[in-house]
Amino acid sequence: MTKVLVLMGGPDAEHEVSVQSGAGVAGALRASERVEVIERVIREMDLPSLRALPGEVIFPVLHGPFGEGGPMQDLLEADGRPFVGCRAPAARLGMDKLATKVLAATLGVPVLTAAVLNPGDTVCPIGLPAVIKPVHEGSSVGLHLCRDAQSWEGAIRDVFSEGRGAHRANMVERMASGRELTLGLLDGSALPLIEIIPASGVYDYEAKYTRDDTRYVVNPVLPLGVGERIARHGQMLSRAIGVRHLARVDFLLDGAGTAWCLEVNTLPGFTSHSLFPMAAAAVGLRMPDLCVRLVELALRDASRR
């Protein structure tokens, strides 16, 4: 049987979520009885350490700037073994929310107005209400909702306190209201859309991973043509980024019928709350079959190279 090395953890803020995702992948692969699984929880990683680990195929389940934003993919490419997920250039581009917005706009995909956040911005440069978020983070890490001047001032103080702003780029984005929708992509093919309905109204870190009151609606009823347009835009943007094997693209559908593209996740989660496996299950692809399929895609693309 093929030996699959499942990497999880990493040095980023999403370490614990990554461990949950990695455990989900490892358990699914074992349940398939089609591969041999080797698990490793890591923090930092360098090339000699990676090369010393066993396995014929690597399944990285790492979230955050190091794990899915390019540095880990640089190591995986240098290692030379087949691995699940996109290559380093696509990982870097997908992790950069502002660069993704610029690319989406050039393709005609609707995006919300945004700007780089500067510590000198005593007033919001794009007007309130607005959202502040790190450019290179996921899972709503560092998210601030600014509806008035007071919340803006508090967010600025928090973002740039203790020097955090010196090493983490942040962006400010126009706040819009509407229906939160996510599109899963498996080898470029669109999976069923999922609507996210958080009980608190905000799909933050707790709503994603720790609370059980968030509702998920698979194949939600949408205005005519909206689902097809979202799938087309998500596929077009993912191809332009260079995504391979899997991705999740998030959208916000406003009352006027515009589906605003929020971000592309090139390595979506595999926890019990995660949306990519949920969408795959809706087309009959259970977690064991999904994870084996991703290993097969890694082997396929390695043979093409």
N, C-alpha and C positions, 0 to 999 in steps of 0.2 A: 504494500500500500504506500501511496505517496505520503511523505512526512511533511506536515504543515506546521510551521512555527508561528504561533499567535503571539504578537507583541502587544502589550497593553501598559497603561500607566503614563509614563513620560514625565517631563519636568514642568508641564504647563498647569494653569489653574484648573483645568478639567481632568486632572489625574484620576480622581475617584470615579468620575463618570466613565473615563476610559477603561478603568478596571472592570466596571460593571459591563460595559460593552464587550470587552475582551472575553470575559467569562461567558457571556451569552454566545459569542461566536465559537469559542472552544467547546462549550457544551453541545451546541448544534452540530458541529463537525463530528464530535464523538458519537452523537446519536445517529448520524448517517451511516456509521460503520463502513465508510468508504475511504477514509483517510486515517492516518495516525497523527495524533495531535500532541504538540509540545507547547507548553505555555511558559511565558516569561513576563513578569512584571518588572518594568525598567524605570529608571529615573533618567539620568544622562546616558548618552550612547555615543560611541565613536566607532570608526570603521574596524579596528582590530577586535573590539568587543563584539561587534555584530558578526564578523566573520567567524568568531569562535563559537557561535551558537549553532546548534544542529538544525536540520530541516532542509527540505528540497524546495519548498515554496514558502514565502513569508506573507502572512496576513497581518498587516499593521492595523491595529484598532486604537490609534492614538489621536487625541483631539487637542487642538490648540496650535499656536504658531510653530512650535518645533515639530510636533508630530504629524500635522497635516498641511503645514504651510511652506514646505520646501526642504528644510534641513534634513529631516528624516528621509525624504525621498532622494536627496543627494547621496546619502549613505547607502540606501537600497540599490540605487543604480550602480554605484561603485562596487557594491558587493557582488552584483551580477546574477543573483538568483531571481527567478520569477517572483513578482510580488503583486498583491492586490492593490488597486487604486491607481491614480494618475501619476505621471512622472513629475519631476521637480518643477519645471517651468509652469506647468498647469497648476500645480499645488500652490506655488507662490502667487499666481494671478488670482486663483479662486479665493485665497485667504484674504486678499487685499480688497476690502469692500469698496473703496473709492475707485480703484482701477477697474473693478468689475462693473461699477456703475458707468464709467466712461465707455467701456467696451459695449455694454448693453445699449447705451444711448446711440452709439454709432451704428448699431444694428437695427435701430428703430424700436427697441424694447422700452416701454415706459419705465422711467425711474424717478424717484422723488428728488427734489432739489437738495443738495448737500454741499458741505464745505469742510475743510480741515479746521479743527478747533484750535484756537490760539489762547494761551493763558491771559492775554491782554484783552480778550473779548468780554468786556464788562456788560455788553448787551449782545443778544443773539444776532449773528451776522445775516441770518436768513429769516429772521422774524419768529415769533412764538405763535403757537406751541411748536416745540421741536424735541427731538430725541438726540441724546448724546450717547455714542457707543464707540468702543475701541475699534480701530480699523482692522486689526489683526487678531481678533478673538472670536470665539463662538459661544454657543450656549447662553447667550444673553449676559455674559460676564461683563461687568462694568457698565450696564445699561442704566441710563438716567432719563426720566420723563420730565420735561420742563414745560409746564403749562402757563407759568407766569414768571414775572421778574424775580420773585422770591425763590422759587424752585430753581430758576436758572443760576442765581448767585450761589445757592447751596450746592448745586451740582458742580459748578466750577471749582469751588473750594475743595470738594471731595476728590474730583478728578486730579487736581494738581497738588494735593496735599502730600507731604512726605516725599516729594520729588517724583511721584509716579508718572506725571506727565512728561518728565524728561526722557523716559525710555519707552513710552507707549503712545503711539500716535492715536489721536481720537478724532472723530468726525461728528458734525452736527447735521442732522437730517430733518427735513420738514415732517412734522407729525401728521399723519392722516388716519382717519378712522375707516373701518370697513371689516370685511370678512377675511380672516387669515386662512390662506390656502397653501398647501405644499405639494409639489410635484416630485415624485421619485422617478429616477431614470436608471434602468438596468441595461447595460451595454447599449445605451443610446435610445432604447425603447421606453416610451412613457408608461408608467404604472398609473393606476387609478388615483385621482386627486383625493386629498384628505382635507377636510375643513377642521380647523382647530378652534374650540370654543372654551377658553379658560374661564373658570368661575369668577375670578377677580377682574376679568376684562383685560389682563396683561399676561402674555405668554412669556413669563420670566423664568429664571433658573428653577425656582421651586415648582412652578407649574409644569415644567418639563420633566423634572426628575424625582421630586419628593412628595408631591401631592397627588391625590387620586380623584380630584374633583374636576379635572379638565376633561371635556367631552371631545371625542374625535368622530367625525362623520365621513365615512368612506363613500366616494362617488356622490357628493352632495348635489342637490338640485341647484342649477345655475342658469342664468339667462342664456338664451340661445346663442351658441357660438363661443361663449366665454371659455369653456373648458378646452375646446380645440385650440383657441388662440393662446391660452396659457401653455398648453403642451408644445405648441409650435415655437413660442418664444423661449421656453425653457430648453428645448432641444437645440435651437439655434445658438443660444448663448453658451451652452455647455460645449458644443462643438467648437465654437470660436475660442474658448478657454483652453481646449485640449483635454477635456475630461475623458477618462476611460473607465470602464467597468461599472461604476456606480456614482450617483450624485443625488442631491436633493436641492430643489430650487424653490425658494419661498416667495410668495406673492401676497399682496394686499388688494382685495377687490373693493373699490369704493362704491358709493351709491350711484355714481354716474356710469358705472360699468367699466371703468378703467382698472385693469389688473396691473398694479405697480410691482415691478420686480425688486425684491429687497436684498437678496443675496443668494450665492451658490455655495453649497456645502459639498466639498469633494470627498469627504469621508464621513457620511452620516452615522449616527449612533445605532447601536444594536442592543439597547437596554430593553426592559419590559415596557417602557413608555415610548420607545422610538418609532418614528413614523415610516422610515424606509422599509423595515421588515413588515410593518402593518400593511403597507400598500402592496407588497409582494404577496402576502398571505391572501389578499383580496382576489388575486388571480390564481390562487391554488398553489402558490410556491411557499411551502412551509420553511421555517428557519433552517432546518438541516439541508434541504434542497437548495435554498438560496445561497447558503454559505459554500456548499460544494460547487455550485454554479460559478461563484466568484473565483474560487480556486482554479476551476477549469478555464476561465477567461484569462487569468494570469498565465497559465501554462500555454494557452493559445497564442497570446501576444508575445511571449518569450520565444516561441518557435518561429514566429513571423520575423523577429529581429535576426 
